Amino acid sequence: MSAVVLESVLTCPRCGFAKQEIMPTDACQFYYECPNCKALLRPNPGDCCVFCSFGSMKCPPIQEQRALRVGRAVLGVRRSPFSAATSA
């Protein structure tokens, strides 16, 4: 499994300014103020944080989820049909 990358370049969609930032590992960063134009960035719909929406790398929790999925695919691990809850 590859290591989680903690650096990401955030690019402001309003002015195009880009800055390398360190991503938090214990929480999603929902807001980010562009240091250039002062726009307050928020995640796009469906994204958990500003790094997933505007960063060069997805946030650490998403990187970990993807690594687990890739690991399962490589190992050929499949979910049991009995692991999902079913309505009776």
Kinemage of the C-alpha trace (Angstrom):
@kinemage 1
@onewidth
@group {chain A} dominant
@subgroup {mainchain}
@vectorlist {calphas} color= white
{ca met a 1} P 0.000 0.000 0.000
{ca ser a 2} L 1.377 3.435 -0.891
{ca ala a 3} L 1.896 6.173 1.676
{ca val a 4} L -0.670 8.919 2.091
{ca val a 5} L 0.450 12.232 0.556
{ca leu a 6} L -0.095 15.174 2.894
{ca glu a 7} L 0.874 18.019 0.546
{ca ser a 8} L -1.579 19.365 -2.003
{ca val a 9} L -1.576 22.426 -4.228
{ca leu a 10} L -4.860 24.295 -3.825
{ca thr a 11} L -5.843 26.356 -6.880
{ca cys a 12} L -8.428 29.092 -6.514
{ca pro a 13} L -11.152 28.739 -9.164
{ca arg a 14} L -11.795 32.481 -9.031
{ca cys a 15} L -8.314 33.947 -9.624
{ca gly a 16} L -6.156 30.896 -10.445
{ca phe a 17} L -3.733 31.498 -7.573
{ca ala a 18} L -2.100 28.235 -6.435
{ca lys a 19} L -0.439 27.487 -3.114
{ca gln a 20} L 0.957 24.302 -1.603
{ca glu a 21} L -0.706 23.424 1.688
{ca ile a 22} L -0.447 20.618 4.221
{ca met a 23} L -3.681 18.660 4.567
{ca pro a 24} L -5.031 17.843 8.015
{ca thr a 25} L -5.113 14.141 8.832
{ca asp a 26} L -7.722 14.285 11.570
{ca ala a 27} L -10.534 16.245 9.877
{ca cys a 28} L -11.793 17.493 6.526
{ca gln a 29} L -11.090 21.145 5.738
{ca phe a 30} L -14.401 22.594 4.672
{ca tyr a 31} L -13.313 26.227 4.162
{ca tyr a 32} L -10.216 27.819 2.662
{ca glu a 33} L -9.622 31.520 2.063
{ca cys a 34} L -7.566 32.254 -1.053
{ca pro a 35} L -4.521 34.244 0.058
{ca asn a 36} L -4.622 36.243 -3.196
{ca cys a 37} L -8.228 37.284 -3.854
{ca lys a 38} L -9.702 36.391 -0.423
{ca ala a 39} L -12.438 34.196 -1.971
{ca leu a 40} L -13.833 31.695 0.528
{ca leu a 41} L -13.640 28.265 -1.065
{ca arg a 42} L -16.073 25.506 -0.122
{ca pro a 43} L -16.163 21.929 -1.418
{ca asn a 44} L -18.047 21.201 -4.622
{ca pro a 45} L -21.215 19.119 -4.205
{ca gly a 46} L -20.261 15.509 -3.528
{ca asp a 47} L -16.768 16.343 -2.242
{ca cys a 48} L -15.892 16.195 1.447
{ca cys a 49} L -13.387 19.054 1.547
{ca val a 50} L -11.647 21.826 -0.382
{ca phe a 51} L -8.676 19.550 -1.142
{ca cys a 52} L -10.937 17.072 -2.938
{ca ser a 53} L -12.445 19.914 -4.978
{ca phe a 54} L -9.512 22.241 -5.656
{ca gly a 55} L -6.361 20.361 -4.678
{ca ser a 56} L -3.774 18.500 -6.698
{ca met a 57} L -4.258 15.547 -4.299
{ca lys a 58} L -7.397 14.228 -2.647
{ca cys a 59} L -7.550 14.416 1.157
{ca pro a 60} L -5.923 11.679 3.293
{ca pro a 61} L -9.177 9.816 4.133
{ca ile a 62} L -10.088 9.566 0.422
{ca gln a 63} L -6.548 8.463 -0.462
{ca glu a 64} L -6.825 5.713 2.176
{ca gln a 65} L -10.241 4.581 0.893
{ca arg a 66} L -8.903 4.356 -2.657
{ca ala a 67} L -5.831 2.409 -1.507
{ca leu a 68} L -8.075 -0.092 0.298
{ca arg a 69} L -10.229 -0.553 -2.807
{ca val a 70} L -7.164 -1.073 -4.994
{ca gly a 71} L -5.732 -3.514 -2.446
{ca arg a 72} L -8.949 -5.544 -2.457
{ca ala a 73} L -8.986 -5.624 -6.252
{ca val a 74} L -5.357 -6.768 -6.410
{ca leu a 75} L -5.982 -9.495 -3.843
{ca gly a 76} L -9.239 -10.541 -5.472
{ca val a 77} L -11.166 -9.950 -2.260
{ca arg a 78} L -14.869 -9.620 -2.790
{ca arg a 79} L -17.601 -8.714 -0.408
{ca ser a 80} L -19.762 -11.518 0.767
{ca pro a 81} L -23.357 -11.301 -0.450
{ca phe a 82} L -24.283 -11.842 3.191
{ca ser a 83} L -22.337 -8.820 4.462
{ca ala a 84} L -24.933 -6.336 3.232
{ca ala a 85} L -28.024 -5.837 5.330
{ca thr a 86} L -31.148 -7.074 3.602
{ca ser a 87} L -34.774 -6.376 4.306
{ca ala a 88} L -36.878 -9.380 5.152
